Amino acid sequence: MQKRIVSALMVLLLVISSVFTPLGLFSAGAATLLDGTYSAAAVVEGYLDDELPPYTVTMGLEIRDGVIHNITYSTDMTSDLWAENEYYVEDAFTHLKNAASGRDNLDGIDAFSGATYVSNAMISASARALRDALEDPSGTLITPQVRPADARTALFYSAEKGAVFNVINENADAQIYYTMDGSLPIPSENSGAMPAAGNVITVSAASLAEDTSVVLKVAAIRGSVDSTVVEVPIVFLTKDGGVGIKQYNAVEYCSFGYNVQLIVTTTNGVITEIRDNQTVPGAGNQGYWEDALQLFARGTPRSLIGKTLPEIAELRTAASGTAEQKADAVTGATVVSNTAKYAIIKGLREEPFYYSPNTLEAPSITSDDGYFVFDNTLTEAVLRVEAPEGAAAHYTLDGTEPNPASPSVQDGALTIPNGGGAVELRVASFSNDGQRSDVAAKTLLFVPCMGIYNDGTYSRAHTAAR
């Protein structure tokens, strides 16, 4: 039996915007690669929901002194398609060539983010070509490729829903086996190794009572020969979000070159508010970010408000997937939608920066320009104060705690008279069943205005004295 090499891809540590890629492709193990030139082809299909016609990419590998010396490629793209996709194909090829040169295997080489479909095809074809270079291919199996069936980009799953993986097995007459308990998926050594049904692996986790990390191990087996073992870390999420109101910082890097920064509020484990926390999309990305903001608003078709952590994990936001696989993303802003999804998942798995045992949310207080400093020549200032649905907001202006007998905010608008300096606003929500929220507080300042300069160009002549 050949020596097994266990390869692990720590998917959960990858930049979240990158597309999930095949786990382990080929390892020669102790086998020898014969010098020469070898080629194999693979079909690129499924990109842009099948709007781009399938095409073939053929990879050529030159083996010298037992390692990959050079790699070439060709495609049967039409000239029109090539003009539109040359950039992606070249990026995918350069990534593979740089990663594989000088090696005798392709283990751990992932698809290039942004050119995933052609990159996967190039890696698959190269794996087949490399197998042809083996001195004794009968004693070596190509490592199976394990991919999430719904094309999600990080392996967080609802424990209730479980996980489904597609396995690409390019070994004739080889059976796929897997385990979930940390043991090797080799039936000759482990009676607990389970055969995959039709190259599909379904992992059930409905019995879990709390968030649990497991490692799916997969191998191809043919007689006494087994492939490299692929390890796939998975996190199953449960519904238990605890009691009370919690707020979390949620940050995730977007492949467009900026961090998505959010503040997420939950009540008893259910998301009740998502606020932008000074995300700076940068030039050219503002429009996409503004489109994605509908994810955080109440009442929009794709709103995340009202969802639990496991429900967020099951959102279909695969940026490079089919229409079904990205059905929950904002059209035209799929990458940002996917980034926001995983920012929220990661954020909610950290410790909250705020906690209250109360389950009624405090009112939100906003002003037109985001500031609470006003010209002291004004007689009053108007703020927006909004309590949760079904609750009333009561306030004080002298720094004391509001109660149900305090004045109430009408229709979300609060007019505050100029008190000649600082005004201490305190607001709380009160429900009909006797619940009271924490207090939301703002200090308003009425100060002398230093003037406002209008945009424009101005000039004035001045004659200097001699």
C-alpha positions as CSV (number, residue, x, y, z in Angstrom):
1,M,0.0,0.0,0.0
2,Q,1.4,3.4,-0.9
3,K,2.3,6.0,1.7
4,R,-0.6,8.3,2.5
5,I,0.0,12.0,2.7
6,V,-2.7,13.9,4.6
7,S,-3.3,17.4,3.3
8,A,-5.4,19.9,5.2
9,L,-6.8,23.1,3.8
10,M,-7.8,25.5,6.6
11,V,-10.7,27.0,4.7
12,L,-12.0,29.0,7.6
13,L,-8.8,31.1,7.6
14,L,-9.0,32.1,4.0
15,V,-10.0,35.6,2.9
16,I,-13.7,35.3,2.8
17,S,-14.2,36.8,-0.6
18,S,-12.2,34.2,-2.3
19,V,-14.1,31.3,-3.9
20,F,-13.9,27.9,-2.2
21,T,-11.6,25.7,-4.3
22,P,-10.8,22.0,-4.7
23,L,-9.2,20.4,-1.7
24,G,-6.1,18.5,-2.7
25,L,-5.7,17.4,-6.2
26,F,-2.7,15.1,-6.8
27,S,0.2,13.8,-4.8
28,A,2.8,11.4,-6.3
29,G,3.7,10.3,-2.8
30,A,6.8,8.0,-3.1
31,A,6.2,7.5,-6.9
32,T,8.5,8.8,-9.6
33,L,7.6,11.2,-12.4
34,L,9.1,10.3,-15.7
35,D,10.8,13.1,-17.7
36,G,8.8,14.1,-20.8
37,T,5.9,16.2,-22.0
38,Y,2.4,15.3,-21.0
39,S,-1.0,16.9,-21.7
40,A,-4.6,16.6,-20.6
41,A,-7.8,18.7,-21.1
42,A,-10.7,19.9,-19.1
43,V,-14.0,21.7,-19.9
44,V,-14.7,25.2,-18.4
45,E,-18.4,25.6,-17.9
46,G,-21.1,27.1,-15.6
47,Y,-19.6,30.6,-15.5
48,L,-22.0,33.5,-15.4
49,D,-25.0,31.1,-15.0
50,D,-24.0,29.4,-18.2
51,E,-24.1,32.7,-20.3
52,L,-20.5,32.0,-21.3
53,P,-20.4,29.0,-23.7
54,P,-18.3,26.0,-22.4
55,Y,-14.8,25.8,-23.8
56,T,-11.9,23.4,-23.4
57,V,-8.5,24.2,-21.8
58,T,-5.6,21.9,-22.5
59,M,-2.6,21.9,-20.2
60,G,0.9,20.8,-21.2
61,L,3.4,19.7,-18.5
62,E,7.1,19.3,-19.1
63,I,8.7,17.0,-16.5
64,R,12.5,17.3,-16.1
65,D,14.6,15.6,-13.4
66,G,11.4,14.3,-11.9
67,V,9.7,17.7,-11.3
68,I,7.5,20.1,-13.2
69,H,9.9,22.2,-15.3
70,N,7.4,24.1,-17.5
71,I,3.6,24.4,-18.0
72,T,1.8,25.6,-21.1
73,Y,-1.9,25.9,-22.0
74,S,-4.2,26.4,-25.0
75,T,-8.0,26.9,-25.4
76,D,-10.5,26.5,-28.1
77,M,-12.1,29.8,-27.3
78,T,-13.4,31.9,-30.2
79,S,-11.6,35.2,-30.8
80,D,-14.5,37.2,-29.4
81,L,-14.6,35.1,-26.2
82,W,-10.8,35.4,-25.9
83,A,-10.9,39.2,-26.1
84,E,-13.4,39.3,-23.3
85,N,-11.8,36.7,-21.0
86,E,-8.0,36.8,-21.7
87,Y,-7.3,38.6,-18.5
88,Y,-9.0,35.9,-16.4
89,V,-7.4,33.0,-18.2
90,E,-3.9,34.6,-18.0
91,D,-4.3,35.2,-14.3
92,A,-5.4,31.7,-13.6
93,F,-2.5,30.3,-15.7
94,T,0.2,32.5,-14.1
95,H,-1.1,31.5,-10.6
96,L,-0.9,27.8,-11.4
97,K,2.5,28.0,-13.1
98,N,4.1,29.9,-10.3
99,A,2.7,27.6,-7.7
100,A,3.6,24.3,-9.5
101,S,7.0,24.9,-11.0
102,G,9.7,22.8,-9.4
103,R,7.3,20.5,-7.7
104,D,6.3,16.8,-8.2
105,N,2.7,17.3,-7.1
106,L,-0.2,19.8,-7.0
107,D,-1.2,19.4,-3.4
108,G,-2.5,22.6,-1.8
109,I,-2.7,24.6,-5.0
110,D,-6.0,26.4,-4.9
111,A,-8.0,28.2,-7.7
112,F,-7.2,31.8,-8.3
113,S,-9.8,34.1,-6.8
114,G,-11.7,36.0,-9.5
115,A,-11.0,33.3,-12.2
116,T,-12.3,30.3,-10.3
117,Y,-13.9,28.3,-13.1
118,V,-11.0,28.3,-15.6
119,S,-8.5,28.0,-12.7
120,N,-10.2,24.8,-11.4
121,A,-10.2,23.4,-15.0
122,M,-6.5,24.1,-15.4
123,I,-5.7,22.4,-12.1
124,S,-7.8,19.4,-12.9
125,A,-6.3,19.0,-16.3
126,S,-2.8,19.4,-14.9
127,A,-3.5,16.7,-12.3
128,R,-4.5,14.2,-15.1
129,A,-1.4,15.1,-17.1
130,L,0.8,14.6,-14.0
131,R,-0.7,11.2,-13.4
132,D,0.3,10.2,-16.9
133,A,3.9,11.1,-16.0
134,L,4.0,8.5,-13.2
135,E,6.4,5.7,-13.5
136,D,3.8,3.3,-12.1
137,P,0.3,4.9,-12.2
138,S,-1.4,1.7,-11.1
139,G,-0.1,2.3,-7.6
140,T,-1.2,5.9,-7.3
141,L,-4.6,7.6,-7.2
142,I,-5.5,11.2,-8.0
143,T,-6.7,12.9,-4.8
144,P,-10.4,13.5,-5.0
145,Q,-11.7,17.1,-5.1
146,V,-14.2,18.0,-2.4
147,R,-16.5,21.0,-3.1
148,P,-19.5,22.4,-1.2
149,A,-22.6,21.5,-3.3
150,D,-24.0,25.1,-3.0
151,A,-20.6,26.8,-3.9
152,R,-20.4,28.6,-0.5
153,T,-17.1,30.2,0.1
154,A,-16.5,29.2,3.7
155,L,-17.7,26.1,5.5
156,F,-20.2,27.4,8.1
157,Y,-23.4,25.4,8.1
158,S,-26.6,25.4,10.1
159,A,-26.6,22.3,12.3
160,E,-30.2,21.8,11.5
161,K,-29.7,21.7,7.7
162,G,-26.4,19.8,7.6
163,A,-23.8,19.9,4.8
164,V,-23.6,18.4,1.3
165,F,-20.4,18.1,-0.7
166,N,-19.8,17.0,-4.2
167,V,-16.7,14.8,-4.7
168,I,-14.9,14.8,-8.1
169,N,-13.3,11.4,-8.4
170,E,-11.1,11.0,-11.5
171,N,-10.0,7.5,-10.6
172,A,-11.7,4.7,-12.6
173,D,-13.2,2.0,-10.4
174,A,-12.2,3.8,-7.2
175,Q,-14.7,4.3,-4.3
176,I,-14.9,7.4,-2.2
177,Y,-14.8,6.8,1.6
178,Y,-15.1,9.4,4.4
179,T,-15.2,9.9,8.2
180,M,-16.3,12.6,10.5
181,D,-14.7,11.4,13.8
182,G,-11.0,12.2,13.0
183,S,-10.1,8.7,12.0
184,L,-8.7,7.8,8.6
185,P,-11.2,7.0,5.8
186,I,-9.4,3.8,4.9
187,P,-11.8,0.8,5.2
188,S,-9.0,-1.7,5.5
189,E,-7.8,0.0,8.7
190,N,-11.0,1.6,10.0
191,S,-14.4,-0.2,10.0
192,G,-16.0,3.2,10.6
193,A,-15.0,4.6,7.1
194,M,-18.2,5.2,5.2
195,P,-18.7,4.9,1.4
196,A,-20.0,8.0,-0.3
197,A,-23.3,7.6,-2.3
198,G,-22.7,8.4,-5.9
199,N,-19.7,10.8,-5.1
200,V,-22.0,12.9,-2.9
201,I,-21.3,13.2,0.9
202,T,-24.1,14.4,3.1
203,V,-23.2,15.3,6.7
204,S,-26.0,15.4,9.3
205,A,-25.6,17.5,12.4
206,A,-29.2,18.0,13.6
207,S,-28.5,16.4,17.0
208,L,-25.9,19.0,18.0
209,A,-26.8,21.3,20.9
210,E,-24.0,23.9,20.5
211,D,-21.7,25.2,17.8
212,T,-19.3,22.4,16.8
213,S,-16.2,22.1,14.6
214,V,-15.7,18.8,12.8
215,V,-13.2,17.6,10.2
216,L,-14.5,15.7,7.2
217,K,-11.8,13.3,5.9
218,V,-12.1,11.9,2.3
219,A,-10.1,9.5,0.3
220,A,-10.4,7.5,-3.0
221,I,-9.9,3.7,-2.5
222,R,-9.2,1.1,-5.2
223,G,-8.3,-2.3,-3.8
224,S,-5.2,-1.9,-1.7
225,V,-4.4,1.5,-3.1
226,D,-5.6,4.7,-1.4
227,S,-5.2,8.3,-2.4
228,T,-4.0,11.3,-0.3
229,V,-6.5,12.0,2.4
230,V,-8.3,15.3,2.1
231,E,-9.3,17.1,5.3
232,V,-12.2,19.6,5.3
233,P,-12.8,21.6,8.4
234,I,-16.6,22.4,8.9
235,V,-18.3,24.5,11.5
236,F,-21.9,23.7,12.4
237,L,-23.9,26.5,14.0
238,T,-26.9,26.2,16.4
239,K,-29.7,28.6,17.2
240,D,-28.7,29.4,20.8
241,G,-27.9,33.1,20.9
242,G,-28.5,33.5,24.6
243,V,-30.9,35.9,26.3
244,G,-30.9,39.7,26.2
245,I,-29.6,42.3,23.8
246,K,-26.1,42.0,22.5
247,Q,-24.0,44.1,20.1
248,Y,-21.1,42.8,18.0
249,N,-18.4,44.3,15.8
250,A,-18.4,42.5,12.4
251,V,-15.5,43.1,10.1
252,E,-14.4,41.2,6.9
253,Y,-12.1,42.0,4.1
254,C,-13.7,42.4,0.7
255,S,-11.7,41.4,-2.4
256,F,-12.4,44.9,-3.9
257,G,-9.8,46.2,-1.4
258,Y,-11.6,47.4,1.7
259,N,-13.1,46.2,4.9
260,V,-16.8,45.7,5.4
261,Q,-17.4,47.1,8.9
262,L,-20.7,46.5,10.7
263,I,-22.3,46.7,14.1
264,V,-24.9,43.9,14.6
265,T,-27.5,43.9,17.3
266,T,-29.3,40.7,18.4
267,T,-32.2,40.2,20.8
268,N,-32.4,36.7,22.2
269,G,-30.2,35.5,19.3
270,V,-32.2,37.1,16.5
271,I,-30.7,40.0,14.5
272,T,-32.7,43.2,15.2
273,E,-30.4,45.8,13.7
274,I,-27.3,46.0,11.4
275,R,-25.5,49.3,11.1
276,D,-22.7,50.4,8.8
277,N,-19.7,51.2,11.0
278,Q,-17.7,53.6,8.8
279,T,-17.1,51.3,5.9
280,V,-15.0,53.1,3.3
281,P,-15.5,51.3,-0.1
282,G,-13.1,53.5,-2.0
283,A,-13.2,54.8,-5.5
284,G,-15.4,52.8,-7.9
285,N,-17.0,50.7,-5.2
286,Q,-19.4,53.2,-3.6
287,G,-22.3,52.2,-5.8
288,Y,-22.0,48.5,-5.0
289,W,-21.8,49.2,-1.3
290,E,-24.9,51.4,-1.4
291,D,-26.7,48.6,-3.3
292,A,-25.7,46.1,-0.6
293,L,-27.1,48.4,2.2
294,Q,-30.6,46.9,1.5
295,L,-29.4,43.8,3.3
296,F,-29.3,45.8,6.5
297,A,-32.6,47.6,6.2
298,R,-36.0,46.4,7.6
299,G,-38.6,45.3,5.1
300,T,-36.4,44.8,2.0
301,P,-36.7,41.5,0.1
302,R,-33.2,40.4,1.1
303,S,-33.1,41.9,4.6
304,L,-31.0,40.1,7.2
305,I,-33.1,41.5,10.0
306,G,-35.0,38.9,11.9
307,K,-32.6,36.0,11.1
308,T,-30.5,33.9,13.4
309,L,-26.8,33.0,13.0
310,P,-27.6,29.5,11.4
311,E,-30.0,31.2,9.0
312,I,-27.4,33.7,8.0
313,A,-25.0,30.7,7.3
314,E,-27.6,29.2,4.9
315,L,-28.0,32.3,2.8
316,R,-27.3,31.7,-0.9
317,T,-24.7,34.4,-1.7
318,A,-22.1,32.5,-3.8
319,A,-20.6,35.3,-5.9
320,S,-19.5,33.0,-8.7
321,G,-22.3,30.5,-8.5
322,T,-25.5,29.8,-10.5
323,A,-28.6,32.0,-10.2
324,E,-29.9,29.6,-7.5
325,Q,-26.7,29.6,-5.6
326,K,-26.6,33.4,-5.3
327,A,-30.4,34.0,-5.0
328,D,-30.1,35.8,-1.6
329,A,-27.4,38.2,-2.7
330,V,-28.0,41.7,-4.0
331,T,-28.0,41.6,-7.8
332,G,-25.0,43.5,-9.0
333,A,-23.3,43.4,-5.6
334,T,-22.9,39.7,-5.0
335,V,-19.3,39.9,-3.8
336,V,-20.2,42.6,-1.2
337,S,-23.2,40.6,-0.2
338,N,-21.1,37.5,0.4
339,T,-18.5,39.5,2.3
340,A,-21.2,41.0,4.6
341,K,-22.6,37.5,5.2
342,Y,-19.4,36.2,6.5
343,A,-18.6,39.4,8.4
344,I,-21.8,38.8,10.3
345,I,-21.1,35.1,10.9
346,K,-17.6,35.7,12.2
347,G,-18.8,38.7,14.3
348,L,-21.6,36.9,16.0
349,R,-19.2,34.1,17.0
350,E,-17.0,36.6,18.9
351,E,-17.8,38.1,22.3
352,P,-20.3,41.0,22.2
353,F,-18.9,44.5,23.1
354,Y,-22.3,45.3,24.7
355,Y,-24.7,43.2,26.6
356,S,-28.0,44.0,28.4
357,P,-30.3,41.4,30.1
358,N,-33.2,43.6,28.9
359,T,-34.9,42.2,25.8
360,L,-36.5,45.5,24.6
361,E,-34.2,47.5,22.4
362,A,-33.3,51.1,23.3
363,P,-34.5,53.8,20.9
364,S,-32.2,55.0,18.1
365,I,-31.3,58.7,18.0
366,T,-30.2,60.3,14.8
367,S,-29.8,63.8,13.3
368,D,-30.0,65.0,9.8
369,D,-26.2,65.4,9.4
370,G,-25.1,62.9,12.0
371,Y,-23.9,65.5,14.5
372,F,-25.5,66.9,17.7
373,V,-23.9,70.3,17.7
374,F,-26.2,73.2,16.7
375,D,-26.0,76.9,16.1
376,N,-27.1,78.7,19.2
377,T,-29.1,81.2,17.2
378,L,-31.6,78.4,16.5
379,T,-34.6,78.2,18.8
380,E,-34.8,74.4,18.6
381,A,-33.3,71.2,17.1
382,V,-35.2,68.3,15.6
383,L,-34.0,64.7,16.0
384,R,-35.3,61.3,14.8
385,V,-36.0,59.0,17.7
386,E,-37.4,55.6,16.9
387,A,-38.4,52.9,19.4
388,P,-38.9,49.2,18.5
389,E,-42.2,48.2,16.9
390,G,-45.0,48.1,19.5
391,A,-43.1,50.2,22.1
392,A,-43.1,53.9,23.0
393,A,-40.1,56.1,23.5
394,H,-40.2,58.4,26.6
395,Y,-37.5,61.0,27.3
396,T,-36.0,63.6,29.6
397,L,-33.9,66.6,28.9
398,D,-32.3,67.1,32.3
399,G,-30.2,64.0,32.6
400,T,-32.6,62.0,34.8
401,E,-33.8,58.5,34.0
402,P,-37.0,58.4,31.8
403,N,-40.1,56.5,33.0
404,P,-43.5,55.8,31.5
405,A,-44.8,59.2,32.8
406,S,-42.0,61.1,31.0
407,P,-42.9,62.9,27.8
408,S,-43.2,60.6,24.8
409,V,-41.8,60.9,21.3
410,Q,-44.5,61.4,18.7
411,D,-44.2,60.0,15.1
412,G,-40.5,59.5,15.5
413,A,-39.7,63.3,15.6
414,L,-38.4,65.0,18.8
415,T,-38.1,68.8,19.0
416,I,-35.6,70.0,21.6
417,P,-35.6,73.7,22.6
418,N,-32.4,75.6,22.7
419,G,-31.4,75.4,26.4
420,G,-28.5,77.8,26.0
421,G,-25.6,75.3,26.0
422,A,-25.7,71.6,26.7
423,V,-28.9,69.5,26.8
424,E,-28.7,66.0,28.3
425,L,-31.2,63.9,26.3
426,R,-32.1,60.5,27.7
427,V,-34.6,58.1,26.0
428,A,-35.9,54.6,26.8
429,S,-38.4,52.3,25.2
430,F,-41.4,51.1,27.1
431,S,-43.7,48.3,26.0
432,N,-47.4,47.7,26.9
433,D,-46.4,44.5,28.9
434,G,-44.2,46.4,31.2
435,Q,-40.8,45.9,29.7
436,R,-38.2,48.7,29.7
437,S,-35.1,49.1,27.6
438,D,-31.7,50.4,28.5
439,V,-31.4,54.2,28.2
440,A,-30.0,55.8,25.0
441,A,-28.3,59.1,25.8
442,K,-27.0,62.1,23.7
443,T,-25.6,65.4,24.7
444,L,-26.7,68.2,22.5
445,L,-24.6,71.4,22.3
446,F,-25.9,74.8,21.2
447,V,-22.8,76.9,20.4
448,P,-21.9,80.0,18.5
449,C,-21.6,79.2,14.8
450,M,-18.3,80.1,13.2
451,G,-19.8,80.5,9.7
452,I,-20.2,78.2,6.8
453,Y,-18.1,78.6,3.6
454,N,-19.9,78.0,0.3
455,D,-18.0,76.0,-2.4
456,G,-16.6,78.2,-5.2
457,T,-13.7,80.3,-6.3
458,Y,-13.3,83.8,-5.0
459,S,-10.8,86.7,-5.6
460,R,-10.3,90.2,-4.4
461,A,-7.7,92.9,-5.4
462,H,-5.5,94.6,-2.8
463,T,-3.0,97.4,-3.3
464,A,0.0,97.2,-1.0
465,A,1.2,100.5,0.6
466,R,4.7,101.6,-0.5
